[in-house]
Amino acid sequence: MNRLRLMVGLLGICFSLNIYAQNDAEVLKKIYYNALTNGKSYEWLDYLSNQIGGRLSGSLNAEKAVKYTKEELDKLGLDKVWLQPVMVPKWVRGFKEYAFIESEKGKTITVNICALGGSIATPALGIKADVVEVKNFKELDSLGKEHVEGKIIFYNRPMQPDLINTFEAYGGCVNQRYNGAVEAAKYGAVGVIVRSMNLRLDDFPHTGSMTYADLPVEKRIPSAAISTNGAELLSTMLTLNKSIKFYFKQNCKQLKDVQSYNVIGEITGSEFPREFMIVGGHLDSWDLGDGSHDDGAGVVQSMDVLRLLKASGIKPKRSIRVVLFMNEENGLRGGKKYAEVAKKKGENHVFALESDAGGFTPRGFSFDCTDASFDQVLSWKPLFKPYLIHYFEKGGSGADVGPLKTKTNVLAGLRPDSQRYFDHHHASSDTFDAVNKRELELGAATMTSLVYLFDKYGVNPIASQEKLKK
C-alpha cells in the first residue's frame, strides 16, 4: 500500500510539473507573439535615436530623453511613473578633434581620433611630439622617465581576437584606455593615444571613459582614441621610422555637475507589493553616434517589458519596475543613486535584470545568484528552447543593477550575440540603422519571459517547489 501511495504521489507531481510547463509555455508564446507582431521597442528607439540623438550626461539631449521616456511610460497606464533626481557630471567634447602623423617636415597623413570622456583639452595650438608605442603598463614601466618624458604614449594592445566572448576581449584591454593617462603622466608624457576597443579594422575612433584618479590638475595630460586603421598605420610607420611625430588637437572640457534624473515606472504587485523586481538600461550615451545599441536598445526593451506584461494579460504578484538609469557611461551615478534610495526606504529588491549589451539577437542570460537560484533557472531552459535561447551561465549582470546585490537576490544580464557589438560601441557608427527590428523585439520578449517566471515562482527555489507540489 505504501509503495502504491508513493507511485501515485510521484505521478501527481509529474502531472503537476507537466501542467506547469504547458501553462508557462503558452504564456511565453503569447509574450513572443505580442512582441513580434505589436512591439513598441523599435518605434521608441527610432524617436530616441533619430529625433533626440546622442545623450551624454548633463546634455540637452539627455534632458530631452528623460522627458520623452517619462511621457511614453505615462501612456502605458502603469501604477506609478516618476523621476528620481541625481547629480551627474557634465563633460563636453567641443569642436571636432584633429590629428596627423608627420613622417618628415611637411609630409603628414591625417588620422581619425576622438577625445576620451573626461579628458582635458590640448593646448590651443595642439600637441606635436615623438611617439612611443607600448602594449601594456609593464612595457611603459620598463622604459622609465628617460624614454617617455616629453613624448606621446601610444597604447596599442588590440582586443584578443580568438575569444568568442567579445566582452572578455574588451575587458582584457580596456585598462589602457581608462588608466593610460595616469600611468603615462608618472613618467612625464605629454599626451596619450589609445587604440580603439574594436575587433574590426575601420576608421571609426571609439571613445569611452578615462580617469586621472588623484592626479593634480597641473599634471593631467590629454587622452584620445585612434581608429583601428589609424593605429595599424601609426604602428607600421613607427616600425620603419622611430623619429616620426604625432600631432593632435582637442577642445574638450569638464564643467560643474548638473541635475538629471533616473526615469522609473512601476506595476504594483498584487500579492507581494513590497518585493521589487526591476528591468533597466541606461538612458545616457556617448555623443559620437546616437546611442542606439549602447544603450538605447536596453532602454526601449526594458520599457517594453512592462507593456508586454500588460498586453499579455499578466498581473504580477510582485512590484515590477522599469528603471532608466542616467550616467552609466561616465560615472554610474544613476545606478548608485537608485540603490542608495532603495536602501534608505528598506525596499527588498529580489530580482534585477539589465540590458546593456546591444540590440542584437538574444542568446540568453548571465546570472549573479546562489547555486539554488541558478538551478531553478536551468529548470526553465526547455521553455526558452523554441526561441533558440540557450545561454544560461553564472557570471556578471550589469553595472547599474550591481549596487543592488545582496546574498539572496538574483541579478541578471541579457546576453545578445556579441560578435558585432564592438563595431559600434562608443563610436559614431552606433546608429539606428545598425539595429535590426526583429532582433530588438526578440530581446524584449526574452526579458519579459524571464521576469514572468521569476515573478511567478520567486527567487527561493525550495519554496517554489513546495508551492508546485501543492
Wavefront OBJ file of the C-alpha trace (Angstrom):
o trace
v 0.000 0.000 0.000
v 2.845 2.406 0.860
v 4.507 1.696 -2.495
v 1.212 2.359 -4.266
v 0.788 5.683 -2.458
v 4.345 6.641 -3.356
v 3.772 5.858 -7.020
v 0.524 7.809 -7.061
v 2.252 10.738 -5.365
v 5.095 10.732 -7.876
v 2.654 10.561 -10.775
v 0.781 13.504 -9.282
v 3.933 15.575 -9.018
v 4.922 14.688 -12.604
v 1.442 15.652 -13.782
v 1.703 18.966 -11.909
v 5.113 19.634 -13.431
v 3.771 18.893 -16.896
v 0.804 21.210 -16.444
v 3.126 23.903 -15.072
v 5.383 23.591 -18.113
v 2.447 23.643 -20.529
v 0.890 26.725 -18.920
v 4.181 28.605 -18.845
v 4.944 27.629 -22.423
v 1.646 29.151 -23.513
v 2.359 32.364 -21.617
v 5.798 32.666 -23.209
v 4.288 32.005 -26.618
v 1.849 34.890 -26.067
v 4.665 37.193 -24.918
v 6.753 36.498 -28.027
v 3.695 36.862 -30.265
v 2.870 40.278 -28.816
v 6.474 41.449 -29.067
v 6.915 40.354 -32.687
v 3.525 41.440 -34.012
v 2.818 44.536 -31.943
v 6.105 45.609 -30.374
v 6.834 49.179 -29.375
v 10.579 48.996 -28.746
v 11.653 49.767 -32.334
v 9.305 52.745 -32.586
v 10.590 54.143 -29.298
v 14.199 53.628 -30.367
v 13.565 55.378 -33.672
v 12.476 58.509 -31.830
v 15.159 58.307 -29.161
v 17.908 57.900 -31.772
v 16.738 59.966 -34.725
v 14.751 62.748 -33.059
v 16.931 63.169 -29.960
v 20.301 61.572 -30.724
v 23.375 61.093 -28.513
v 22.563 61.619 -24.843
v 25.724 62.454 -22.938
v 25.089 63.019 -19.222
v 24.299 66.641 -18.445
v 23.472 67.497 -22.060
v 20.304 68.997 -23.527
v 19.669 65.715 -25.367
v 19.807 63.811 -22.080
v 17.138 66.162 -20.724
v 15.005 65.545 -23.819
v 15.389 61.783 -23.380
v 14.213 61.983 -19.772
v 11.145 63.945 -20.823
v 10.336 61.660 -23.766
v 10.657 58.343 -21.946
v 8.618 59.557 -18.971
v 5.848 60.666 -21.320
v 5.855 57.281 -23.054
v 5.731 55.403 -19.743
v 2.827 57.616 -18.670
v 0.918 56.432 -21.741
v 1.237 52.765 -20.708
v -1.165 53.136 -17.777
v 1.314 51.987 -15.153
v 0.518 52.351 -11.464
v 3.355 54.831 -10.898
v 5.778 56.833 -13.052
v 8.278 59.250 -11.546
v 11.636 60.954 -11.895
v 14.416 60.335 -9.398
v 16.860 63.284 -9.155
v 20.573 62.556 -9.483
v 23.566 64.865 -9.894
v 25.696 63.924 -12.899
v 28.997 65.076 -14.430
v 28.920 67.367 -17.443
v 31.805 66.855 -19.879
v 31.663 68.463 -23.313
v 33.650 67.477 -26.383
v 33.818 70.846 -28.117
v 34.962 71.202 -31.747
v 35.878 68.042 -33.638
v 39.325 66.667 -32.874
v 42.130 66.708 -35.445
v 45.297 64.629 -35.738
v 48.051 63.711 -38.169
v 51.226 61.658 -38.404
v 54.288 63.584 -39.600
v 56.876 61.365 -41.292
v 59.159 64.293 -42.100
v 58.883 68.065 -42.230
v 55.910 68.975 -44.425
v 54.769 65.365 -45.021
v 51.674 64.459 -42.992
v 48.892 61.847 -43.028
v 45.600 62.701 -41.321
v 44.167 60.058 -38.972
v 40.840 59.806 -37.134
v 40.817 60.354 -33.377
v 38.340 61.340 -30.679
v 38.864 62.605 -27.147
v 38.293 60.129 -24.345
v 35.487 61.032 -21.968
v 36.787 63.059 -19.062
v 39.986 64.099 -20.795
v 41.344 67.620 -20.676
v 41.911 69.598 -23.859
v 45.241 70.001 -25.559
v 46.837 73.459 -25.585
v 45.151 75.818 -28.062
v 47.702 75.036 -30.782
v 47.632 71.313 -30.120
v 50.460 68.949 -29.218
v 53.155 67.595 -31.543
v 55.748 65.198 -30.171
v 57.672 61.973 -30.714
v 55.679 58.790 -30.203
v 56.465 55.761 -28.049
v 54.408 52.620 -28.702
v 53.677 50.207 -25.844
v 51.348 47.232 -25.436
v 50.843 47.440 -21.672
v 51.824 49.224 -18.475
v 54.679 46.789 -17.834
v 56.344 47.907 -21.076
v 55.761 51.525 -20.089
v 57.371 50.961 -16.688
v 60.389 49.303 -18.284
v 61.013 52.401 -20.425
v 61.072 54.792 -17.498
v 61.147 58.567 -17.493
v 64.253 58.758 -19.684
v 62.408 57.372 -22.724
v 58.928 58.759 -22.036
v 59.275 62.353 -20.825
v 58.053 64.917 -23.349
v 56.605 62.261 -25.656
v 53.186 60.898 -26.600
v 52.474 57.373 -25.383
v 50.670 55.205 -27.926
v 48.872 52.254 -26.293
v 48.382 49.647 -28.993
v 47.075 46.455 -27.392
v 44.265 45.031 -29.572
v 41.239 43.149 -28.337
v 42.115 39.448 -28.277
v 40.546 38.071 -31.485
v 40.334 34.370 -30.524
v 37.992 35.000 -27.588
v 34.417 34.169 -28.609
v 33.068 36.243 -25.728
v 33.948 39.681 -27.058
v 33.216 41.287 -23.675
v 36.060 39.223 -22.262
v 38.290 40.556 -25.045
v 37.169 44.094 -24.214
v 37.907 43.562 -20.533
v 41.402 42.398 -21.425
v 42.474 45.704 -22.924
v 40.212 48.473 -21.614
v 42.561 49.380 -18.738
v 44.874 51.122 -21.217
v 42.027 53.469 -22.083
v 40.818 54.054 -18.541
v 44.134 54.292 -16.686
v 46.502 55.086 -19.540
v 46.864 58.795 -18.819
v 47.607 58.289 -15.116
v 50.330 55.745 -15.881
v 51.922 57.787 -18.686
v 51.879 61.012 -16.673
v 54.044 59.371 -13.993
v 56.928 59.407 -16.454
v 56.362 62.866 -17.901
v 54.449 62.020 -21.078
v 52.658 64.978 -22.704
v 49.734 63.045 -24.172
v 48.164 59.626 -24.700
v 46.781 57.964 -27.821
v 44.897 54.681 -27.335
v 43.931 52.074 -29.906
v 40.130 51.917 -30.136
v 38.401 48.995 -28.425
v 37.194 47.371 -31.631
v 37.767 43.966 -33.242
v 37.150 45.316 -36.740
v 39.620 47.352 -38.794
v 37.856 50.599 -39.704
v 38.158 54.376 -39.490
v 35.855 54.955 -36.503
v 37.585 56.037 -33.278
v 35.813 54.759 -30.162
v 35.546 56.976 -27.109
v 34.911 55.843 -23.539
v 35.622 56.990 -20.016
v 39.097 57.586 -18.622
v 40.366 58.696 -15.234
v 43.003 60.943 -13.728
v 42.442 59.362 -10.299
v 44.081 61.713 -7.750
v 46.500 63.245 -10.260
v 46.907 67.010 -9.639
v 45.320 69.200 -12.301
v 48.667 70.592 -13.457
v 49.961 67.064 -14.194
v 46.987 65.876 -16.237
v 47.598 65.102 -19.900
v 45.133 64.910 -22.817
v 43.972 61.473 -23.961
v 42.403 60.398 -27.241
v 41.425 57.214 -29.046
v 42.627 56.482 -32.566
v 40.710 54.292 -35.019
v 41.967 50.741 -35.547
v 43.071 51.579 -39.102
v 44.887 54.616 -37.740
v 46.537 52.501 -35.041
v 47.751 49.976 -37.611
v 49.164 52.760 -39.757
v 50.885 54.507 -36.859
v 52.410 51.245 -35.629
v 53.712 50.357 -39.088
v 55.219 53.795 -39.602
v 56.935 53.621 -36.197
v 58.469 50.293 -37.183
v 60.003 51.937 -40.248
v 60.901 55.264 -38.663
v 61.142 55.840 -34.888
v 61.525 59.603 -35.375
v 58.042 60.286 -36.749
v 55.909 62.735 -34.839
v 52.226 62.767 -33.923
v 50.059 65.874 -33.703
v 46.621 66.128 -32.144
v 44.254 68.854 -31.012
v 41.100 68.505 -28.945
v 38.846 71.029 -27.234
v 37.011 69.112 -24.516
v 36.175 70.460 -21.062
v 34.853 69.260 -17.721
v 32.127 71.533 -16.299
v 30.304 71.546 -12.960
v 27.900 68.732 -12.102
v 24.272 69.261 -13.102
v 20.986 67.717 -12.031
v 19.454 64.959 -14.109
v 17.068 62.056 -13.435
v 16.509 58.336 -13.439
v 13.143 57.581 -15.070
v 11.094 54.962 -13.204
v 7.772 53.242 -13.891
v 6.034 50.585 -11.793
v 3.327 47.948 -11.926
v 2.478 47.345 -8.258
v 2.406 43.684 -7.203
v -0.937 42.063 -6.421
v 0.358 39.736 -3.646
v 3.822 40.943 -2.632
v 3.913 44.685 -3.374
v 6.966 45.201 -1.130
v 9.060 42.742 -3.146
v 10.569 44.607 -6.091
v 11.770 43.285 -9.417
v 13.395 45.687 -11.863
v 14.381 45.745 -15.504
v 16.506 48.524 -16.903
v 19.081 50.039 -19.197
v 20.967 53.324 -19.177
v 19.406 56.371 -20.781
v 22.658 58.259 -21.306
v 25.022 57.518 -24.185
v 28.195 58.882 -25.703
v 27.870 61.754 -28.111
v 29.542 60.444 -31.275
v 26.609 58.396 -32.595
v 23.003 58.285 -31.425
v 23.489 55.540 -28.831
v 21.120 53.032 -30.438
v 22.931 49.890 -29.294
v 24.564 51.434 -26.212
v 22.135 51.678 -24.611
v 19.044 52.866 -26.425
v 18.222 49.222 -27.132
v 18.281 48.323 -23.442
v 16.123 51.325 -22.572
v 13.331 50.537 -25.009
v 13.447 46.780 -24.348
v 13.059 47.444 -20.630
v 10.159 49.798 -21.253
v 8.513 47.174 -23.443
v 8.773 44.525 -20.710
v 6.123 46.320 -18.667
v 3.974 46.931 -21.739
v 4.237 43.269 -22.779
v 3.241 42.056 -19.320
v 0.070 44.142 -19.544
v -0.609 43.215 -23.185
v -0.232 39.517 -22.353
v -2.737 39.714 -19.502
v -0.132 39.018 -16.809
v -0.835 40.541 -13.412
v 2.443 40.398 -11.480
v 2.493 39.184 -7.898
v 5.488 41.364 -7.132
v 6.056 45.010 -7.980
v 7.786 45.271 -11.357
v 9.756 48.421 -12.124
v 11.455 49.708 -15.220
v 14.419 51.924 -14.324
v 16.108 54.027 -16.991
v 19.419 54.894 -15.360
v 21.267 58.128 -16.034
v 25.081 58.392 -16.250
v 26.273 54.818 -16.644
v 28.889 55.825 -19.194
v 30.972 58.243 -17.146
v 30.095 57.913 -13.513
v 27.406 55.313 -12.711
v 25.637 57.990 -10.683
v 22.135 56.788 -11.617
v 22.688 53.182 -10.550
v 24.291 54.243 -7.291
v 21.519 56.748 -6.544
v 18.768 54.200 -7.171
v 20.414 51.680 -4.824
v 21.014 54.369 -2.189
v 17.362 55.446 -2.169
v 16.174 51.831 -2.153
v 18.334 51.078 0.874
v 17.084 54.154 2.744
v 13.477 53.102 2.108
v 14.177 49.498 3.125
v 12.988 48.193 -0.250
v 13.513 44.498 -0.860
v 14.815 44.042 -4.402
v 14.572 40.311 -5.075
v 15.462 40.432 -8.776
v 17.084 42.858 -11.216
v 17.668 42.415 -14.951
v 19.756 44.750 -17.096
v 20.052 45.031 -20.863
v 23.294 46.794 -21.794
v 24.953 44.641 -24.449
v 23.289 45.885 -27.629
v 20.122 45.109 -29.530
v 21.403 42.021 -31.333
v 19.829 38.531 -31.342
v 19.306 37.399 -27.733
v 21.224 34.255 -26.747
v 20.311 34.056 -23.062
v 21.347 35.476 -19.716
v 24.167 35.573 -17.210
v 23.252 35.373 -13.536
v 24.737 36.607 -10.293
v 22.895 34.449 -7.760
v 23.065 31.470 -5.421
v 23.546 27.946 -6.755
v 19.978 27.075 -5.723
v 18.527 30.010 -7.688
v 20.669 29.125 -10.681
v 19.418 25.512 -10.591
v 15.900 26.923 -10.735
v 16.842 28.969 -13.803
v 18.262 25.882 -15.500
v 14.942 24.102 -14.997
v 13.346 26.769 -17.226
v 15.684 26.198 -20.165
v 13.187 23.959 -22.039
v 10.709 26.861 -22.043
v 13.232 29.040 -23.923
v 14.417 26.347 -26.326
v 11.775 27.102 -29.022
v 13.167 30.653 -29.211
v 16.778 29.475 -29.587
v 17.702 30.911 -26.195
v 20.385 28.576 -24.873
v 22.936 30.605 -22.909
v 22.345 30.357 -19.144
v 25.552 30.909 -17.200
v 26.635 32.252 -13.842
v 28.567 35.494 -14.213
v 28.100 39.243 -14.192
v 24.801 41.085 -14.521
v 25.115 44.801 -15.276
v 26.858 47.906 -13.977
v 23.678 49.758 -12.996
v 22.000 46.900 -11.129
v 25.227 45.781 -9.451
v 24.820 48.094 -6.421
v 21.574 46.252 -5.552
v 23.356 42.947 -4.881
v 22.511 41.029 -1.681
v 23.308 37.500 -0.512
v 19.944 36.147 -1.597
v 18.654 38.147 -4.579
v 19.155 37.421 -8.270
v 20.849 39.834 -10.657
v 20.842 39.050 -14.372
v 22.086 40.465 -17.632
v 20.583 39.908 -21.078
v 23.239 38.353 -23.339
v 22.718 39.035 -27.041
v 25.118 37.775 -29.709
v 28.195 39.928 -29.115
v 30.229 39.448 -32.298
v 29.267 42.801 -33.871
v 28.735 44.827 -30.719
v 32.181 46.404 -30.532
v 31.961 47.547 -34.147
v 29.559 50.173 -32.797
v 30.360 50.545 -29.096
v 31.161 54.202 -28.194
v 31.638 55.162 -31.854
v 29.865 57.318 -34.429
v 28.721 54.053 -36.052
v 26.360 53.387 -33.114
v 23.280 54.491 -35.035
v 19.686 53.405 -35.527
v 20.303 51.811 -38.935
v 22.621 49.280 -37.221
v 19.706 47.860 -35.178
v 17.523 45.067 -36.558
v 13.857 45.419 -35.600
v 13.224 41.704 -35.147
v 16.344 41.136 -33.052
v 15.418 44.056 -30.801
v 11.890 42.719 -30.281
v 13.144 39.190 -29.568
v 15.274 40.662 -26.809
v 12.300 42.445 -25.249
v 10.250 39.225 -25.314
v 13.100 37.214 -23.807
v 13.480 39.684 -20.947
v 9.732 39.705 -20.314
v 9.656 35.906 -20.183
v 12.355 35.735 -17.524
v 10.626 38.430 -15.461
v 7.350 36.499 -15.706
v 8.963 33.276 -14.450
v 10.790 34.884 -11.546
v 7.661 36.753 -10.546
v 5.584 33.592 -10.634
v 7.995 31.309 -8.780
v 10.111 33.757 -6.790
v 13.831 33.526 -6.110
v 13.518 30.831 -3.418
v 13.606 27.508 -5.285
v 12.661 25.413 -2.241
v 9.541 27.491 -1.593
v 8.706 27.359 -5.294
v 8.852 23.585 -5.372
v 6.627 23.350 -2.291
v 4.040 25.571 -3.983
v 4.281 23.411 -7.092
v 3.616 20.225 -5.120
v 0.532 21.767 -3.516
l 1 2 3 4 5 6 7 8 9 10 11 12 13 14 15 16 17 18 19 20 21 22 23 24 25 26 27 28 29 30 31 32 33 34 35 36 37 38 39 40 41 42 43 44 45 46 47 48 49 50 51 52 53 54 55 56 57 58 59 60 61 62 63 64 65 66 67 68 69 70 71 72 73 74 75 76 77 78 79 80 81 82 83 84 85 86 87 88 89 90 91 92 93 94 95 96 97 98 99 100 101 102 103 104 105 106 107 108 109 110 111 112 113 114 115 116 117 118 119 120 121 122 123 124 125 126 127 128 129 130 131 132 133 134 135 136 137 138 139 140 141 142 143 144 145 146 147 148 149 150 151 152 153 154 155 156 157 158 159 160 161 162 163 164 165 166 167 168 169 170 171 172 173 174 175 176 177 178 179 180 181 182 183 184 185 186 187 188 189 190 191 192 193 194 195 196 197 198 199 200 201 202 203 204 205 206 207 208 209 210 211 212 213 214 215 216 217 218 219 220 221 222 223 224 225 226 227 228 229 230 231 232 233 234 235 236 237 238 239 240 241 242 243 244 245 246 247 248 249 250 251 252 253 254 255 256 257 258 259 260 261 262 263 264 265 266 267 268 269 270 271 272 273 274 275 276 277 278 279 280 281 282 283 284 285 286 287 288 289 290 291 292 293 294 295 296 297 298 299 300 301 302 303 304 305 306 307 308 309 310 311 312 313 314 315 316 317 318 319 320 321 322 323 324 325 326 327 328 329 330 331 332 333 334 335 336 337 338 339 340 341 342 343 344 345 346 347 348 349 350 351 352 353 354 355 356 357 358 359 360 361 362 363 364 365 366 367 368 369 370 371 372 373 374 375 376 377 378 379 380 381 382 383 384 385 386 387 388 389 390 391 392 393 394 395 396 397 398 399 400 401 402 403 404 405 406 407 408 409 410 411 412 413 414 415 416 417 418 419 420 421 422 423 424 425 426 427 428 429 430 431 432 433 434 435 436 437 438 439 440 441 442 443 444 445 446 447 448 449 450 451 452 453 454 455 456 457 458 459 460 461 462 463 464 465 466 467 468 469 470
